[in-house]
Amino acid sequence: MRIWIGYGSKYGYTRKMVEQLADALEAEVTLQDLKQKDKGSWQHADALILGGSVYAGRLRKEVRSFAAQNKAELLSKPLGLFLCGMQDKEESEAAFRTNFDAELLSAAKVKAFLGGAFQIEKMNVLEKTIIKKVAKGEIVMEKDYPEELERLAEAMK
Ligand SMILES: Cc1cc2nc3c(=O)[nH]c(=O)nc-3n(C[C@H](O)[C@H](O)[C@H](O)COP(=O)(O)O)c2cc1C
């Protein structure tokens, strides 16, 4: 079983998550950073997983663009979708609806919210101001949902 994971990550949290996902999948996994121009031979995979981090409510652009440009192919294979972010998992449903096409959402075998981490040292002043709003008060540095990662892996096996 060949599984392709296309992802968008700014500071590396999503990258870390997809590496853990690759281990959990126990399959022949290809990780593709969608920022790269060359997307590799993803059409040859048996199943596809797509996702990335959310900034100010928006999934990273390279992921949205890839999904829009390749919708038909994405609909033709078993599909898993995921998001990373610092909002609460319970509120992630709306983020999925905003960031993925309705047909992709209903075709997906699984939608998982994998949490996030703030890397304050890499942020500019504007980003620091925004995260204070996202955090609504006290800033938690990391939200980890290992059970969601496990659920995503199980659904795609
Ligand atoms: C400026 C800024 C805005 C953010 N906005 C959101 C948001 O709207 N929703 C959310 O869930 N997380 C938000 N986050 C948290 C990121 O999604 C989180 O830090 C994530 O782990 C980043 O993953 P990456 O390193 O793979 O890009 C924001 C972070 C920053 C720095």
The ligand as an SDF file (V2000), in Angstrom:
LIG
                    3D

 31 33  0  0  0  0  0  0  0  0999 V2000
    0.0490   34.5200   13.2360 C   0  0  0  0  0  0  0  0  0  0  0  0
   -0.5590   33.2040   13.6180 C   0  0  0  0  0  0  0  0  0  0  0  0
   -1.9180   32.9800   13.3970 C   0  0  0  0  0  0  0  0  0  0  0  0
   -2.5020   31.7600   13.7490 C   0  0  0  0  0  0  0  0  0  0  0  0
   -3.8450   31.5650   13.5130 N   0  0  0  0  0  0  0  0  0  0  0  0
   -4.4110   30.3780   13.8560 C   0  0  0  0  0  0  0  0  0  0  0  0
   -5.8070   30.1330   13.6360 C   0  0  0  0  0  0  0  0  0  0  0  0
   -6.5440   30.9530   13.1010 O   0  0  0  0  0  0  0  0  0  0  0  0
   -6.3260   28.9370   14.0260 N   0  0  0  0  0  0  0  0  0  0  0  0
   -5.5490   27.9820   14.6100 C   0  0  0  0  0  0  0  0  0  0  0  0
   -6.0710   26.9220   14.9580 O   0  0  0  0  0  0  0  0  0  0  0  0
   -4.2180   28.1720   14.8080 N   0  0  0  0  0  0  0  0  0  0  0  0
   -3.6430   29.3290   14.4550 C   0  0  0  0  0  0  0  0  0  0  0  0
   -2.2890   29.5370   14.6230 N   0  0  0  0  0  0  0  0  0  0  0  0
   -1.4710   28.4380   15.1850 C   0  0  0  0  0  0  0  0  0  0  0  0
   -0.7310   27.6570   14.1150 C   0  0  0  0  0  0  0  0  0  0  0  0
   -1.6180   27.0140   13.2510 O   0  0  0  0  0  0  0  0  0  0  0  0
    0.1590   26.6420   14.8490 C   0  0  0  0  0  0  0  0  0  0  0  0
    1.2260   27.3680   15.4430 O   0  0  0  0  0  0  0  0  0  0  0  0
    0.6810   25.5120   13.9930 C   0  0  0  0  0  0  0  0  0  0  0  0
    1.2640   24.5400   14.8260 O   0  0  0  0  0  0  0  0  0  0  0  0
    1.6870   25.9550   12.9740 C   0  0  0  0  0  0  0  0  0  0  0  0
    2.1240   24.8330   12.2470 O   0  0  0  0  0  0  0  0  0  0  0  0
    3.3300   24.9060   11.2160 P   0  0  0  0  0  0  0  0  0  0  0  0
    4.5730   25.1550   12.0270 O   0  0  0  0  0  0  0  0  0  0  0  0
    3.3500   23.5770   10.5670 O   0  0  0  0  0  0  0  0  0  0  0  0
    3.0200   26.0090   10.2400 O   0  0  0  0  0  0  0  0  0  0  0  0
   -1.6950   30.7420   14.3020 C   0  0  0  0  0  0  0  0  0  0  0  0
   -0.3160   30.9730   14.4940 C   0  0  0  0  0  0  0  0  0  0  0  0
    0.2500   32.1740   14.1720 C   0  0  0  0  0  0  0  0  0  0  0  0
    1.7300   32.3900   14.3730 C   0  0  0  0  0  0  0  0  0  0  0  0
  1  2  1  0
  2  3  1  0
  2 30  2  0
  3  4  2  0
  4  5  1  0
  4 28  1  0
  5  6  2  0
  6  7  1  0
  6 13  1  0
  7  8  2  0
  7  9  1  0
  9 10  1  0
 10 11  2  0
 10 12  1  0
 12 13  2  0
 13 14  1  0
 14 15  1  0
 14 28  1  0
 15 16  1  0
 16 17  1  0
 16 18  1  0
 18 19  1  0
 18 20  1  0
 20 21  1  0
 20 22  1  0
 22 23  1  0
 23 24  1  0
 24 25  2  0
 24 26  1  0
 24 27  1  0
 28 29  2  0
 29 30  1  0
 30 31  1  0
M  END
$$$$
